[in-house]
Amino acid sequence: MKPSGGEAGRRAAAGHRGGRGSGCPGAGAPVRTGRAGGGGRGPGRGVTWPSRRPEEPVLLAELKPGRPQRYDWKSSCETWSVAFSPDGAWFAWSQGHCVVKLIPWPLEEAELSCKTSERKSRGGKAEARSRGVAKEKTLECGQIVWGLAFSAWPAAEAEETDPTCAVGLPCQILATGLNDGQIKVWEVQTGHLLFSLLGHQDVVRDLSFAPNGSLILVSASRDKTLRVWDLSRDGRQVQVLSGHVQWVYCCSISPDCSMLCSAAGEKSALLWSMRSYTLIRRLEGHQSSVVSCDFSPDSALLVTASYDACVIMWDPYTGEQLRTLRHAPLHSALDYSSEVHTSSLRSVCFSPEGLYLATVADDRTRDGHVQFWTAPRVLSSLKHLCRKALRTFLTTYQVLALPIPRKLKEFLTYRTF
């Protein structure tokens, strides 16, 4: 595993999950600068890729608020969260001051004429023709927005009287965690508000949907609890998870939907069962507050990031610490601040293929911008693909019970790479 300055896949922009990306935005359309069109899904049309070393990050594009920063805004003006939709067609940007921008992705397609009848997103040409070209939207949330999470909503059946999506067509929804403890859930294509979920008594800091499409949503709050919601049952609150003694910063559901990890202002992270909603174990090893966590794509690994500037890689099934990585500052040519912020690690994330980690540190700015960088492009080895396929349905204990050589067990359980 290598720390990387860029970030791949669903969280490819700096500032996600507690990364204080910054700034006081104003109204109006964002200003786009840089090389638009890439960002994790290959070069866009008209993009010239300079000759470079494969692992050198390149700034692809940048979004800036449409109005200059006002110096009398003294608080609540940070960009606290960004997110990509699962189908790669939308980018959500929490601009601060109660506003979320929904921007069609890739960026260059947002600049095309509205008369265009096709979108080259993963949603497919049939969906594009039926819906038309997506337009940028502004969600007025009424409160400062701290957390964002996308999920797909199943297509409506013909007999439904008040469907969320068009009949026969799935759609995307966006959950927003607000300053007053509310969670507002929006239909992305229309910008319509679907649910207002009430229960938390303080800021909703992070949100995570179950990856299996069940519409189970987990929220993390400064009220020191996590709450589980079922949107398929009109947003019913299913469970309240208590166990933290400090503000909860982050929550992450494993890709196989069996586990939930939560991080608070404590030196340990908590691992929960998503089947029984009970505590499995407390992960202890950091020397300062744990602020972020993420599972590998095969659910076999868990990483946690802390203010101690370290990332610890765990086996979530056994609780064993496998590796400890220290956050590496960016190359001086890419670092816009005068400080080395090794003490302000904010977030960590796996790349989609599970071969890289990305870390985010506080850059001490408040200008409201979001940057998109290339991530290392690698071809997974056959060995890694086989391990990843096996670990999607085998726990560590099941691997250790197999009648196979010890070295192969060590490889399959990520004791060796």
Stockholm file with secondary structure:
# STOCKHOLM 1.0

chainA/1-417         MKPSGGEAGRRAAAGHRGGRGSGCPGAGAPVRTGRAGGGGRGPGRGVTWPSRRPEEPVLLAELKPGRPQRYDWKSSCETWSVAFSPDGAWFAWSQGHCVVKLIPWPLEEAELSCKTSERKSRGGKAEARSRGVAKEKTLECGQIVWGLAFSAWPAAEAEETDPTCAVGLPCQILATGLNDGQIKVWEVQTGHLLFSLLGHQDVVRDLSFAPNGSLILVSASRDKTLRVWDLSRDGRQVQVLSGHVQWVYCCSISPDCSMLCSAAGEKSALLWSMRSYTLIRRLEGHQSSVVSCDFSPDSALLVTASYDACVIMWDPYTGEQLRTLRHAPLHSALDYSSEVHTSSLRSVCFSPEGLYLATVADDRTRDGHVQFWTAPRVLSSLKHLCRKALRTFLTTYQVLALPIPRKLKEFLTYRTF
#=GR chainA/1-417 SS CEEESSCCGGGCBTTCTTCCCBCCCCSSCCEEESSTTCSSSCCCTTCCCCCCCTTCCCEEEEEECSSCCCTTCCSSCSBCCEEECTTSSEEEEEEETTEEEEEESSHHHHTSCTTCCCCCSTTCHHHHHHHCSCCCEEEECSSCEEEEEEEEECCBCTTCSSCSSCBTCCEEEEEEEETTSCEEEEETTTTEEEEEECCCSSCEEEEEECTTSSCEEEEEETTSEEEEEEGGGTTEEEEEEECCSSCEEEEEECTTSSEEEEEESSSEEEEEETTTCCEEEEEECCSSCEEEEEECTTSSCEEEEETTSEEEEECTTTCCEEEEEECCCCCTTTCCSSSCCTTCEEEEEECTTSSEEEEEECCCCCSCCEEEECCCCCCCCHHHHHHHHHHTTCCHHHHHTSSSCHHHHHHHTTSCC
#=GC SS_cons         CEEESSCCGGGCBTTCTTCCCBCCCCSSCCEEESSTTCSSSCCCTTCCCCCCCTTCCCEEEEEECSSCCCTTCCSSCSBCCEEECTTSSEEEEEEETTEEEEEESSHHHHTSCTTCCCCCSTTCHHHHHHHCSCCCEEEECSSCEEEEEEEEECCBCTTCSSCSSCBTCCEEEEEEEETTSCEEEEETTTTEEEEEECCCSSCEEEEEECTTSSCEEEEEETTSEEEEEEGGGTTEEEEEEECCSSCEEEEEECTTSSEEEEEESSSEEEEEETTTCCEEEEEECCSSCEEEEEECTTSSCEEEEETTSEEEEECTTTCCEEEEEECCCCCTTTCCSSSCCTTCEEEEEECTTSSEEEEEECCCCCSCCEEEECCCCCCCCHHHHHHHHHHTTCCHHHHHTSSSCHHHHHHHTTSCC
//
